[in-house]
Amino acid sequence: MKAILMTQPGAPDLLELRDIPEPSITSPTQIKVRLRAAGVNPIDTKLRRNGLLYENGLPAVLGCDGAGEVVETGSDVSRFKVGDRVWFCHGGLGGDPGNYAQYNVLDERWAAPMPKRLSFEQAAGGPLVLITAWGMLFDRGRLQSGHTVLIHAGAGGVGHVGLQLAKLQGARVLTTVGSDTNADLARGWGADEVINYRQQDFAEAANELTSGTGADLVVDSVGPEVFARSIACTAHFGDLVTLLDPGEISLKEARVRNLRIGFELMLTPILRKLDAARDHHVEILKQCGEWIDQGRLEIHVSHVFPLEKVAGAHIQLETGHTVGKVVLKID
């Protein structure tokens, strides 16, 4: 089969299109999937630059997100049959093979039925960001109906689905963006108030929009500077959740405000083999799939690259200004 191999860390052009053996079912509960699309996420570019999360993982197939059709099932598979469309987050970290390939094999437990309204490209853009946004907002952030949430980078991969999930929860949603075009998109995804961080100090603006109290929850997917500045616009006794290591910053004001600081790494259940937590991830995909088929949630894909143009996909993502998701189409 055709696959993209990472043979060493480095630049995007080190990713190589190769012919490698098709994977085979080795367990009675596994399914074999003919992949039609693979999501491209920041974790992919970080692994490509810096190395894998597992020792002796090279050569490796990257790509955590996949969508495709079941073409074979193990003898004990009960959830799926040949021909079913599935989406999932599995592999791609240097352990189990990822989804920059024509086929993958995984336990049926880690796949969910693909929403009927989605194309394969849209579905492949969804799993990691949906699970991440859900974890930040609900599992870590305790977001409730009537709360106010500030979601940074509302036009990004995690941000654009986070806006929609927060509105489905009944929250008041504030977000930051960097352009008027992205502001319009964010409003379309449910943002009640949009702050252009290039034109305003976002912390001051958020405090003005909340009558000086700050947001009950602030979620950061940008980096240490944004995390540190967000403390000043998180409500006393509120939650501040980040995807990233904030580094060496002062938490004095966070302590005075009695903030709960949360970290969201949706890969933890995979890395630490926490199967019950991975079951929760699949339940998130099932619930999000229902909302998608009801027309209440969407996945925005802004760039689709053919598998062999994976270097271009990584370059696009590393600009840091991608709207929604970048996806590989697999023929």
Order of alpha helices (4+ residues) and beta strands (2+ residues): beta-beta-beta-alpha-beta-beta-beta-beta-alpha-alpha-beta-alpha-beta-alpha-beta-alpha-beta-alpha-beta-alpha-beta-alpha-alpha-beta-alpha-beta
